[in-house]
Amino acid sequence: MAYANAKESLRAEKRKRGKDMKEKTKVYFTRDISADGLLKVYEKIKAPISGKVAIKWHSGEPYGPNILPVNMVKTLQQSIPDSALVETNVYYDGPRQTTEGHRDVLKTNGWTFCDVDIMDADGAVMLPLKGGKHFTEMSVGKNLVNYDSMVVLTHFKGHVMGGFGGSMKNIAIGNADGKIGKKMIHTDPNGDQWSINGKHLMETMAESAKASIDFFGEKIVYINVLRNMSVDCDCAGITAAPPKARDIGILASADILAVDQASIDMVYALPDAELHDLKERIESREGLYQLTYMKQLGMGSDEYELVEIT
């Protein structure tokens, strides 16, 4: 009887472990930071993507040294039928604050191989979101609603206010229009332009991102490229601090929290000499709270299974 009970307990434990494994989100990883590597990870997550596809990437400031290589982005875009690169105008002073200036920067940085939709060129639209404590809706570029699916292609790096910029930051700030949405995220009604920061900013960003996720449902996927990881965003352009961290690889998932969590885990596994500046930037801005609040909002899972593609 004891043997039978022990055997049944073992079977139950195996079933539990099997169930746990099934519940974990898959995050695909390749060390090959190239156009081929990008296509390989996209192949693993592309199943829900169909119809008219928005590829949300970061156009960067003029001559930015750390933006994603044009050929990588071009190869991915040309592999996705009926797709366009999408962006919105910025909230800070600079050439990308206007649509005309933004289009000049697109030419400067080589983003001329396909249509680029500056989604707020003709205004904004409100998207509803559920579960937020700051917002019930978010203002995004008007053209976002013209798309059926979204591929979030992110250069993972540090960020001057967010601590780090992963997939969540990409769509939180990048889909919000430059006049209303970004102001909602960054500016307290009784404060100056950049009066929202720290944990409060992580919450407003996550809620903004959730509005886009709620809109696309299952038809949105995420790719983080861990390359040229300066402490500064591509918004810093030529003034960005030189990266000290090594290039790691490309991560992809259908789960926004899992892909950002996996990216942070890989960065935090770096030797201290490479990690120090990024860690200081992330933690001084309370950036890890992005992950905590995304989990609270039910935006994904921080438990994942890493699947390496060789």
BELCOR-V461827 format. One line per field, one symbol per residue. ss: DSSP state (h for helix, s for strand, l for the rest). A space follows every 10 residues. Layout:
ss = ???
This chain:
ss = lhhhhhhhhh hhhhhhhhhh hhhlssssss llllhhhhhh hhhhhhhhll llssssllll lllllllllh hhhhhhhhhl llssssslll llllhhhlhh hhhhhhhhll lllllsssll lllsssssll llllllssss shhhhhllss ssssslsssl llssslhhhh hhhhlsllll hhhhhhllll lllllllhhh hhhhhhhhhh hhhhhhllls ssssssllll lllhhhhhhl llllllllss sssllhhhhh hhhhhhhhll lhhhhhhhhh hhhhllllhh hhhhhhllll lllsssssll
